[in-house]
Every structure is written in structure tokens, then in C-alpha cells.
């Protein structure tokens, strides 16, 4: 049986993401202990990401490349 690693709401942080034009929103990023991140926008999960070797990969959800770049930069800055 695979062990599921839970996301930790107590360790969440918030980032400002520019989705397009003037559409900027603050999203919540919930980490887990395995280097994964759940991205929540207005109460809905929009993606789940892994941070491996300095780059983010999306394994659930579909985000545009520019949004992924912003999230990757914000996550790295949060843990720097």
C-alpha cells in the first residue's frame, strides 16, 4: 500500500500571481514533507506541484508556463 503524504495547512504561505493582464490574485500554497505543493485559488485546488532539483513540475492540473514560472520563483524565494 502506498503511503500518502498529507499537505500541511499550518505551513501554508500566500503568493501573488499574475494570471493575465490585470488579473492578479493571491493564491495559497500548501507544502507537504515530500517536496510537493498544492496550489489553491479562491478555495479551489488548481494544481499540485513537485519541486525537484530546483524546478517545478505540475503533476495535477494544467497551468500556463508563465504561471508555473511565477510559482517556481515564489516557492524558491519563500524557502531561501
N, C-alpha and C positions, 0 to 999 in steps of 0.2 A: 504494500500500500504506500502510495506517495504521501510524503508529509507536506501539507500546505502551510506556507509561511504567511502569517497574518500581517496585514498592513496596520500601522500603529497610528491611530488618530491623535494620540497625545504628542507625537513628534511632527505633526504636520506643519508646513510653512506655506506662505502665500506669495505668489509672484504675479506681476503684471505682464500680460501677454497681448500683443497687438495682433488680432486675428485678421483684420484687413481694413485699410483706410483709417477711419476714426473709430473702429470697433475694438476698443481696448477693454479688457476685463481682467479682474483679479481671479485667479484660479487657485485652488488648494492642491498641494502636493503632499501625499501621504506616503512615507517611506516604509519599507519592511527591512528585516535584518539581512536579507539576501541581495541587497543592491537593487531592488525593484521599487518602482514608484507608481502610484495610482494618481491620475490627474482628474480632479473633479471641478466642473464648471457649473455653477448655479444648481448644485445638488445632483447633477448627472455625471456619471463616470464617462469621460470622453476618451481616455486612453490608459494603458498600463505600459510602463517603460522599464527597460533594464539599462543600467549604466555599467558598461564593460569596457575596460581598457581606455577610459576617457571619452567614449562616445555612447550616445543614447540610441537604443533601438526600440521600436514600438512593436509589441507583440500582441496587443489587443487595441482595437480602434484604428482609425485612419486619420492622421494629421498631415497637413501640408509640410513640406520641407522647411519653410521659413519658421513655422510654429515649432517644429522639432528643434531647430537651431536655437530659438529663443529659450525653450525649456531646458535644453542641454546646458546652455550658458548660465541660466539662473540656478540650476541644480548644482553645477560646479562651484559657482560663486557662494552658494549657501554653505557648502562644506569646506570652502577654502579657509 
